[in-house]
Amino acid sequence: MDITFQVSLYPIAKEDFKTPINNFIAELKKEKIGVTVHETSTIGSGGIDKVFSALKNAYAAAARKGDTVMVLTVVSGSPTKEELDTLNAK
C-alpha cells in the first residue's frame, strides 16, 4: 500500500534548530522514498513499510541528539497530481 505523509520536526530548546531538521530530512532520504521539503513541513510518499521505517529511523536519530517533537499526518488514497493541479488552479 502506498501512502503520503506530511511531517514536521521541532527540536526543543535548541538555538541551532536547522541542523537537526536538515539531518532528519537527510535520514528520510536514505530510505529512497519520495521526499519534498517545503517551508514549514516535509511531504513524502512511498510504500507503507518503507515510509514508516524511514520515519522511525529519522526520528530515532533526531531524538538521540536531544528532545524532539515530530508531528505526522499520514493518508492513503491521496489526490492525484491532476486533481491537485485542478484544486490549486487560479
Sequence and secondary structure as in RCSB ss.txt:
>XXXX:A:sequence
MDITFQVSLYPIAKEDFKTPINNFIAELKKEKIGVTVHETSTIGSGGIDKVFSALKNAYAAAARKGDTVMVLTVV
SGSPTKEELDTLNAK
>XXXX:A:secstr
 EEEEEEEEEESS S  HHHHHHHHHHHHHTT EEEE SS EEEEEEHHHHHHHHHHHHHHHHHTS EEEEEEEE
SS   HHHHHHHH  
